[in-house]
Amino acid sequence: MPELPADLPLPSRDDVLGQAIPFDRERWLSRIPDTTWWPAELDACPRVGRWQRVDRRTVLGMADGIDTAEGRRHLLVAALVWGTGTKAQSVGRRGEIFVNTSTAHIDARLTSVLTVLRSKGAVAAYYACNNDQRIAYLGPAFFTKFLYFAGHENPTGHRRPLILDSIVSRALRNRKAVAEDWPFNGWTTKRYAHYLDTVHEQAKSVGVMPDVVEAAWFAYGKRLSRPGAEPSSD
């Protein structure tokens, strides 16, 4: 199992939980099915400059409500908001989820996925989201966010789900942290399982929560996307 690079800075868990993303409430309200899908927790988020900001801690706390259809809807929307930012094009892409799939279909799929997550764990839930319980326009970069928020604080004996997106993958690929041929996207269930194994073992080796390591890889991936970033080690 690849070791955690010694030069990868690890944030504190407080910093991870405080990771805040700006959002435009009005832009989202025009994309979701109706106002009942909008979580009150987002309205309570602080405004910093022009935008309100929602942090991981807020969305993780919303997982307490996922035993109801409304709670599952709210967690999905909050996960999308947290992962998207304020750009109109990005919000529009996420809005395709609601344009192309009925609310009844989304409700049924979310219920089934969470049942799998609780009974069989994150890897089985990943497979479900990518296959028989797939929701159109909700790909791995965002359904892993939903799984993370739904199951990270209550893993029920299984490995905690973690976010896997193109930014994390850019970092993993650059440092060959999971596999020599790690892809930028299109991760199979086997790839996701390998990613979870690696990050959980890395977290255990330094005595932190797995999402601390995930956040460290994400931060590294963001640095690689900036002008003048260090070249790939490929």
Secondary structure, DSSP 8 states (H G I E B T S, - for coil): -----TTS----HHHHHT-EEEE-HHHHHTTSSSGGGS-HHHHTS-EETTEEEEEHHHHHHGGGGTTSHHHHHHHHHHHHHHHH-S-HHHHHHHHHHHHHS-HHHHHHHHHHHHHHHHHH-HHHHHHHHHTTT--TT--HHHHHHHHHHHHSS--TTS-------HHHHHHHHHTT-S-TT--SS---HHHHHHHHHHHHHHHHHHT--HHHHHHHHHHHHHHHTSTT------
